[in-house]
Amino acid sequence: MPPNTAPARPDRFNLSRWFALTALLTITVLAVGLGTLLDRFVTQRMLQQEAVLTQEFVQSLVQVEKSLQAYFADPSRGLDDEIETAFRHIAALPDMLRANVYDTQRRIIWSSDRQLIGRSFGPNDELDEALAGQVVAHSADPAGADKAEHQDLKHPQPMFVEIYVPVRDAQGGRVQAVIEFYKNPKALVAALQQLRLYIALGAAASGALLFGALFWLVRRADQTIRRQQRQLVDNETLTVIGEMSTAVAHGIRNPLASIRSSAELIPEGDLSQAREAAQDIVAQSDRLEVWVRELLAYARPLDEASAPVTWQPLVTRCLQEFERELRRRGIRSQAVLPEDLPAVRGNALLLGQVLSSLLANAIEALERDGQITVRGDWARGQSQVTLSIEDSGPGMTPAQLGRAGKPFHTTKPRGLGVGLALARRVVERFGGSLEIDSSPGRGTSVRLHMPVA
């Protein structure tokens, strides 16, 4: 069976395996990324909601306590027992760690930690936003916090909430002060932890469902593709077997008929006729042997190792092998090979078979008289050497040129149609290419482009 129809080796690219790895990695990254973004979004929204509720409580308390309104309007009047009690009520809110009251000059005018009263700290973007009228809330890690006002913060949990609430005047316009809360909202933290668990489980379940659905679909597609590939190989195999059977049957029928006719003449003819019939039998047997050898050469795998091959001795040897045939047909031949033609990468035995096959084709195309030229071409620095086998024969039509080199297609009455196909296989096996240039009345040129060794 020709190798291009033999069952292919297992694909190196396994669609199902690579999709499983790629999809698993991609879905995992997406699930982790989306889960993280969703966690941050929900956490920030819940913290903001906590801050808004705290602001509403503080603003309501300020509106009810007239003493607080008067104090925030003029902090210079000082703290009395009523204001101190109101501040302590604020600091006694559930889950409170510390409460600080800032004036518009960024100075702490009251704090649940007496050591901080009267102090001002360095840059604080959240305080600046609150003084501008915004409610600010964010979670913080006390272990990594670098704010000076975090010092001596007692019993902080792994996460605590920092809330800045602006206090406005009675008309709700100008910001008169800012109250800073450090809270450890245990219920909120527990809810967030539970929410994170649900987000993680949901992301994992969604990713697994998506991966399973896509993998099932791709697995089915992979199996379908493999089944169709096997069907294509089987169909191509049957087609080539049919072509090969037709070519072999057509090629063998004529020699067998000639052999039978010659054998029938031997008992009836004289000695000279018997000798002529015997010579014809030998010639036809040799012809069949050549065809069998070509078929075997075309069908065997090309697993020979490559090595540097020099064209000059191969061309000289092949021309010498055809010297008698060339002289008998009156065909002139010449080899034009530059002295600096470099060696090519290939196998001397296989390339010799290619060259012999191409010379045999050229000789059969000429029949009588004509010219065959083997020409080497290479420019210094190029990575390929070109060897051309040119003949002055009748050439080929565009239709014949389009089919040239296909297995079991030939225009020669005594050919089997595997010579050019085998030559192309050998050349491509070693990284080269074969090119045919022909037109009616202008002969044919077959160019072998081989990589420099």
C-alpha positions as CSV (number, residue, x, y, z in Angstrom):
1,M,0.0,0.0,0.0
2,P,1.4,3.5,-0.8
3,P,2.6,5.2,2.3
4,N,0.3,8.2,1.8
5,T,-2.6,5.9,2.2
6,A,-1.3,3.9,5.2
7,P,-3.0,4.4,8.5
8,A,-1.6,7.5,10.1
9,R,0.3,7.4,13.3
10,P,-1.5,8.6,16.4
11,D,-2.0,12.3,16.3
12,R,0.6,14.2,18.4
13,F,-2.1,16.8,19.1
14,N,-4.7,15.3,21.3
15,L,-7.7,17.7,21.2
16,S,-9.5,16.4,24.2
17,R,-6.4,16.3,26.4
18,W,-5.2,19.8,25.5
19,F,-8.7,21.3,25.7
20,A,-9.1,19.7,29.2
21,L,-5.9,21.3,30.4
22,T,-6.5,24.7,28.7
23,A,-10.1,24.9,29.7
24,L,-9.4,23.8,33.3
25,L,-6.7,26.5,33.7
26,T,-8.8,29.2,32.0
27,I,-12.0,28.5,33.9
28,T,-10.1,28.3,37.2
29,V,-8.5,31.7,36.5
30,L,-11.8,33.2,35.5
31,A,-13.6,31.7,38.5
32,V,-11.0,33.0,40.9
33,G,-10.9,36.4,39.3
34,L,-14.6,36.9,39.1
35,G,-15.1,35.5,42.6
36,T,-12.5,37.9,44.0
37,L,-14.1,40.9,42.2
38,L,-17.6,39.9,43.4
39,D,-16.3,39.5,46.9
40,R,-14.7,42.9,46.9
41,F,-17.8,44.5,45.4
42,V,-20.2,43.0,47.9
43,T,-17.9,43.7,50.8
44,Q,-17.6,47.3,49.9
45,R,-21.3,47.7,49.4
46,M,-22.1,46.1,52.8
47,L,-19.5,48.3,54.4
48,Q,-20.9,51.4,52.7
49,Q,-24.4,50.3,54.0
50,E,-23.0,50.0,57.5
51,A,-21.5,53.5,57.2
52,V,-24.8,55.0,55.9
53,L,-26.7,53.5,58.8
54,T,-24.1,54.9,61.2
55,Q,-24.4,58.3,59.6
56,E,-28.2,58.3,59.9
57,F,-27.9,57.4,63.6
58,V,-25.4,60.2,64.3
59,Q,-27.2,62.8,62.3
60,S,-30.5,62.0,64.1
61,L,-28.7,62.2,67.5
62,V,-27.2,65.6,66.6
63,Q,-30.6,66.9,65.5
64,V,-32.2,65.7,68.8
65,E,-29.5,66.9,71.1
66,K,-29.5,70.7,70.9
67,S,-26.4,70.8,73.0
68,L,-24.5,68.9,70.3
69,Q,-25.7,71.3,67.7
70,A,-24.5,74.3,69.7
71,Y,-21.1,72.6,70.4
72,F,-20.4,71.7,66.8
73,A,-21.4,75.2,65.7
74,D,-18.9,76.7,68.2
75,P,-16.4,74.1,69.6
76,S,-14.6,76.8,71.5
77,R,-17.4,76.9,74.2
78,G,-15.9,73.6,75.6
79,L,-17.3,70.3,76.7
80,D,-19.9,70.1,79.4
81,D,-21.3,67.0,81.1
82,E,-24.3,66.8,78.7
83,I,-22.1,66.8,75.6
84,E,-19.6,64.4,77.2
85,T,-22.5,62.0,78.0
86,A,-23.7,62.2,74.4
87,F,-20.3,61.4,73.1
88,R,-20.0,58.5,75.4
89,H,-23.3,57.2,74.2
90,I,-21.9,57.3,70.6
91,A,-18.8,55.5,71.7
92,A,-20.9,52.9,73.4
93,L,-22.5,51.7,70.2
94,P,-22.3,47.9,69.6
95,D,-18.9,46.5,68.4
96,M,-17.2,49.9,68.9
97,L,-13.4,49.9,69.4
98,R,-12.8,53.6,69.4
99,A,-14.5,56.9,68.5
100,N,-12.7,60.1,67.5
101,V,-14.3,63.5,66.9
102,Y,-12.4,65.9,64.5
103,D,-13.1,69.6,64.0
104,T,-12.7,71.2,60.6
105,Q,-9.0,71.8,61.4
106,R,-8.3,68.1,61.5
107,R,-7.8,68.2,65.3
108,I,-9.3,65.6,67.6
109,I,-11.6,67.5,70.0
110,W,-12.9,64.3,71.7
111,S,-12.0,60.6,71.8
112,S,-12.9,57.6,73.7
113,D,-9.1,57.3,74.2
114,R,-8.2,60.4,76.3
115,Q,-4.6,60.4,75.1
116,L,-5.6,61.4,71.6
117,I,-7.7,64.5,72.6
118,G,-6.1,67.6,71.2
119,R,-3.8,65.8,68.8
120,S,-3.5,66.2,65.0
121,F,-2.1,63.4,62.8
122,G,-0.5,63.3,59.4
123,P,-2.1,62.9,55.9
124,N,-5.4,61.1,56.0
125,D,-7.3,60.8,52.7
126,E,-10.4,59.3,54.2
127,L,-10.6,62.2,56.7
128,D,-10.3,64.7,53.8
129,E,-13.1,63.0,52.0
130,A,-15.3,63.1,55.0
131,L,-14.6,66.9,55.6
132,A,-15.7,67.3,51.9
133,G,-19.0,65.8,52.9
134,Q,-18.7,62.1,51.9
135,V,-19.3,59.1,54.1
136,V,-16.2,56.9,54.0
137,A,-16.0,53.2,55.0
138,H,-13.3,50.6,54.4
139,S,-11.9,47.6,56.0
140,A,-8.4,47.6,57.5
141,D,-5.8,45.2,58.8
142,P,-4.3,46.6,62.0
143,A,-1.2,44.5,61.5
144,G,-0.4,46.3,58.3
145,A,-1.9,49.7,59.1
146,D,0.6,52.6,59.1
147,K,-1.7,55.4,60.3
148,A,-0.5,57.2,63.4
149,E,-4.1,57.3,64.9
150,H,-4.2,53.5,64.9
151,Q,-1.7,53.4,67.8
152,D,-2.9,51.6,71.0
153,L,-6.0,50.4,69.3
154,K,-7.2,47.8,71.8
155,H,-8.3,44.2,70.8
156,P,-8.5,44.7,67.0
157,Q,-9.8,41.7,65.2
158,P,-8.2,40.3,61.9
159,M,-10.5,42.8,60.1
160,F,-12.0,46.0,61.5
161,V,-14.0,48.7,59.9
162,E,-13.0,52.3,59.8
163,I,-16.0,54.7,59.2
164,Y,-15.8,58.5,58.8
165,V,-19.2,60.3,59.2
166,P,-19.5,64.0,58.5
167,V,-21.6,66.0,60.9
168,R,-23.6,68.8,59.1
169,D,-25.3,71.8,60.5
170,A,-29.0,72.0,61.2
171,Q,-29.8,72.9,57.6
172,G,-27.8,69.8,56.4
173,G,-25.3,71.9,54.4
174,R,-21.9,72.8,55.9
175,V,-19.8,70.1,57.5
176,Q,-19.1,71.1,61.1
177,A,-17.1,68.0,62.3
178,V,-16.3,64.5,61.5
179,I,-16.7,61.5,63.7
180,E,-14.4,58.5,63.1
181,F,-15.5,55.1,64.2
182,Y,-13.3,52.0,64.6
183,K,-15.7,49.1,64.7
184,N,-15.5,45.3,64.8
185,P,-18.9,44.4,63.3
186,K,-19.0,40.7,64.2
187,A,-22.3,40.1,62.5
188,L,-21.1,41.8,59.4
189,V,-17.8,39.9,59.4
190,A,-19.7,36.6,59.9
191,A,-22.0,37.4,57.0
192,L,-19.1,38.3,54.8
193,Q,-17.3,35.1,55.7
194,Q,-20.5,33.1,54.8
195,L,-20.9,35.1,51.7
196,R,-17.3,34.4,50.6
197,L,-18.0,30.7,51.2
198,Y,-21.1,30.9,49.0
199,I,-19.2,32.8,46.3
200,A,-16.4,30.2,46.3
201,L,-18.8,27.3,46.2
202,G,-20.9,29.0,43.5
203,A,-17.8,29.8,41.4
204,A,-16.5,26.2,41.8
205,A,-19.9,24.7,40.9
206,S,-20.3,27.1,37.9
207,G,-16.8,26.4,36.7
208,A,-17.2,22.6,37.0
209,L,-20.6,22.7,35.2
210,L,-19.1,24.9,32.4
211,F,-16.0,22.7,32.1
212,G,-18.1,19.5,32.0
213,A,-20.4,20.8,29.4
214,L,-17.6,22.1,27.2
215,F,-15.5,19.0,27.6
216,W,-18.4,16.8,26.7
217,L,-19.0,18.9,23.6
218,V,-15.4,18.9,22.6
219,R,-15.0,15.2,23.4
220,R,-17.9,14.4,21.1
221,A,-16.4,16.6,18.4
222,D,-13.0,15.0,18.8
223,Q,-14.5,11.5,18.5
224,T,-16.5,12.7,15.4
225,I,-13.4,14.1,13.8
226,R,-11.4,10.9,14.5
227,R,-14.2,8.8,13.1
228,Q,-14.4,11.0,9.9
229,Q,-10.6,10.9,9.6
230,R,-10.7,7.1,9.7
231,Q,-13.4,7.1,7.1
232,L,-11.4,9.4,4.9
233,V,-8.4,7.2,5.2
234,D,-10.4,4.1,4.4
235,N,-12.0,5.8,1.4
236,E,-8.7,7.1,0.2
237,T,-7.1,3.7,0.7
238,L,-9.9,2.0,-1.4
239,T,-9.5,4.7,-4.1
240,V,-5.8,4.3,-4.3
241,I,-6.1,0.5,-4.3
242,G,-8.5,0.8,-7.2
243,E,-6.1,3.1,-9.1
244,M,-3.2,0.9,-8.3
245,S,-5.1,-2.3,-9.4
246,T,-6.1,-0.6,-12.7
247,A,-2.5,0.6,-13.4
248,V,-0.9,-2.7,-12.5
249,A,-3.5,-4.8,-14.4
250,H,-3.1,-2.5,-17.4
251,G,0.6,-2.6,-17.2
252,I,1.0,-6.3,-16.7
253,R,-1.5,-7.3,-19.4
254,N,0.6,-6.3,-22.3
255,P,3.9,-7.9,-21.2
256,L,2.0,-11.1,-20.3
257,A,0.3,-11.2,-23.7
258,S,3.7,-10.7,-25.4
259,I,5.3,-13.4,-23.2
260,R,2.4,-15.8,-24.1
261,S,2.7,-15.1,-27.8
262,S,6.5,-15.5,-27.8
263,A,6.1,-18.8,-25.9
264,E,3.6,-20.1,-28.4
265,L,6.0,-19.3,-31.3
266,I,8.9,-21.3,-29.8
267,P,7.6,-24.9,-30.6
268,E,6.4,-23.9,-34.1
269,G,9.3,-21.8,-35.3
270,D,12.9,-22.5,-36.3
271,L,15.9,-21.8,-34.1
272,S,16.2,-18.1,-35.1
273,Q,12.5,-17.5,-34.3
274,A,12.9,-19.3,-31.0
275,R,15.9,-17.2,-30.0
276,E,14.0,-14.0,-30.9
277,A,11.0,-15.2,-28.9
278,A,13.2,-16.1,-25.9
279,Q,14.8,-12.6,-26.1
280,D,11.4,-11.0,-26.1
281,I,10.3,-13.1,-23.1
282,V,13.5,-12.0,-21.2
283,A,12.9,-8.4,-22.1
284,Q,9.2,-8.5,-21.0
285,S,10.2,-10.3,-17.8
286,D,12.8,-7.6,-17.1
287,R,10.1,-5.0,-17.7
288,L,7.8,-6.6,-15.2
289,E,10.7,-6.9,-12.7
290,V,11.4,-3.2,-13.0
291,W,7.7,-2.4,-12.3
292,V,7.7,-4.7,-9.2
293,R,10.8,-3.0,-8.0
294,E,9.3,0.4,-8.4
295,L,6.2,-0.6,-6.6
296,L,8.2,-2.0,-3.7
297,A,10.4,1.1,-3.5
298,Y,7.3,3.4,-3.5
299,A,5.6,1.4,-0.8
300,R,8.4,1.0,1.7
301,P,8.9,3.6,4.5
302,L,11.7,6.1,4.0
303,D,13.5,5.7,7.4
304,E,17.1,6.0,6.1
305,A,19.2,8.5,8.0
306,S,20.4,11.6,6.3
307,A,24.1,12.4,5.6
308,P,26.0,14.8,3.3
309,V,25.7,13.8,-0.3
310,T,27.8,15.2,-3.2
311,W,26.0,15.5,-6.5
312,Q,29.0,15.2,-8.8
313,P,29.7,11.5,-8.4
314,L,26.0,10.6,-8.4
315,V,25.4,12.4,-11.7
316,T,28.5,10.9,-13.3
317,R,27.6,7.4,-12.2
318,C,24.0,7.7,-13.4
319,L,25.0,9.1,-16.8
320,Q,27.4,6.2,-17.2
321,E,24.7,3.7,-16.4
322,F,22.5,5.1,-19.2
323,E,25.4,5.6,-21.6
324,R,24.6,2.6,-23.8
325,E,20.9,3.5,-24.0
326,L,21.8,7.1,-24.8
327,R,24.1,6.1,-27.5
328,R,21.6,3.6,-29.0
329,R,19.0,6.4,-29.2
330,G,21.4,9.0,-30.4
331,I,20.7,11.3,-27.4
332,R,23.4,13.8,-26.3
333,S,24.0,14.3,-22.6
334,Q,26.0,16.7,-20.5
335,A,26.5,17.6,-16.9
336,V,27.0,21.3,-15.9
337,L,28.0,21.3,-12.3
338,P,30.0,24.1,-10.6
339,E,33.2,23.0,-8.9
340,D,32.1,24.7,-5.6
341,L,28.7,23.0,-5.6
342,P,28.2,22.1,-1.9
343,A,27.0,18.7,-0.5
344,V,23.3,18.4,0.3
345,R,21.5,16.7,3.1
346,G,20.0,13.3,2.0
347,N,20.8,9.7,1.4
348,A,23.1,8.7,-1.5
349,L,21.2,5.5,-2.3
350,L,17.8,7.2,-2.4
351,L,19.0,10.3,-4.2
352,G,20.7,8.0,-6.8
353,Q,17.3,6.2,-7.3
354,V,15.6,9.6,-7.8
355,L,18.2,10.7,-10.3
356,S,18.1,7.4,-12.2
357,S,14.3,7.6,-12.4
358,L,14.3,11.2,-13.7
359,L,16.9,10.4,-16.3
360,A,14.9,7.3,-17.4
361,N,11.8,9.6,-17.8
362,A,13.8,12.1,-19.9
363,I,15.2,9.3,-22.2
364,E,11.7,7.8,-22.7
365,A,10.3,11.3,-23.5
366,L,12.9,11.8,-26.2
367,E,12.7,8.4,-27.9
368,R,15.3,9.3,-30.6
369,D,17.9,12.2,-30.8
370,G,17.6,15.2,-28.5
371,Q,19.5,16.6,-25.6
372,I,19.6,15.9,-21.9
373,T,21.4,18.4,-19.5
374,V,22.0,17.9,-15.8
375,R,22.6,21.4,-14.3
376,G,23.6,22.4,-10.8
377,D,22.9,25.8,-9.4
378,W,23.9,27.4,-6.2
379,A,24.8,30.9,-5.0
380,R,27.1,31.4,-2.1
381,G,25.2,32.0,1.1
382,Q,22.0,30.2,-0.1
383,S,20.6,27.4,2.0
384,Q,19.5,25.2,-1.0
385,V,21.2,23.6,-4.0
386,T,19.2,23.2,-7.2
387,L,19.8,20.3,-9.5
388,S,17.9,20.4,-12.8
389,I,17.3,17.5,-15.3
390,E,16.4,19.2,-18.6
391,D,15.3,17.5,-21.8
392,S,14.4,18.7,-25.3
393,G,11.4,16.4,-25.7
394,P,7.9,17.2,-26.7
395,G,7.0,18.6,-23.2
396,M,3.6,18.4,-21.5
397,T,0.3,20.1,-21.8
398,P,-1.0,22.1,-18.8
399,A,-3.5,19.3,-18.0
400,Q,-0.7,16.7,-18.1
401,L,1.6,19.0,-16.0
402,G,-1.2,19.3,-13.4
403,R,-1.4,15.5,-13.0
404,A,2.4,14.9,-13.1
405,G,3.8,13.3,-10.0
406,K,0.5,11.8,-8.8
407,P,0.7,8.1,-8.0
408,F,-0.2,5.7,-10.8
409,H,-0.6,8.4,-13.4
410,T,1.6,8.3,-16.4
411,T,1.7,9.4,-20.1
412,K,4.2,6.7,-21.1
413,P,2.9,3.6,-22.7
414,R,5.3,1.4,-20.7
415,G,5.3,3.3,-17.4
416,L,3.6,2.5,-14.1
417,G,3.3,6.1,-12.8
418,V,5.3,5.9,-9.5
419,G,8.7,7.3,-10.6
420,L,7.9,11.0,-10.1
421,A,5.8,10.3,-7.0
422,L,8.7,8.3,-5.4
423,A,11.1,11.1,-6.4
424,R,8.9,13.7,-4.7
425,R,8.6,11.6,-1.6
426,V,12.4,11.1,-1.3
427,V,13.2,14.8,-1.8
428,E,10.6,16.0,0.7
429,R,11.7,13.4,3.2
430,F,15.1,15.3,3.5
431,G,13.5,18.7,3.6
432,G,13.7,19.5,-0.1
433,S,11.2,20.1,-2.9
434,L,10.6,19.0,-6.5
435,E,9.4,21.3,-9.2
436,I,8.4,20.5,-12.8
437,D,8.4,23.1,-15.6
438,S,7.1,22.0,-19.0
439,S,5.2,23.2,-22.0
440,P,4.4,21.7,-25.4
441,G,7.3,21.8,-27.8
442,R,9.8,23.3,-25.3
443,G,10.8,20.2,-23.3
444,T,10.6,19.4,-19.6
445,S,12.8,20.6,-16.7
446,V,12.6,18.8,-13.3
447,R,14.3,20.8,-10.5
448,L,15.3,19.3,-7.2
449,H,15.8,21.9,-4.4
450,M,17.8,20.2,-1.6
451,P,19.1,21.8,1.6
452,V,22.8,22.3,2.0
453,A,24.4,19.8,4.3
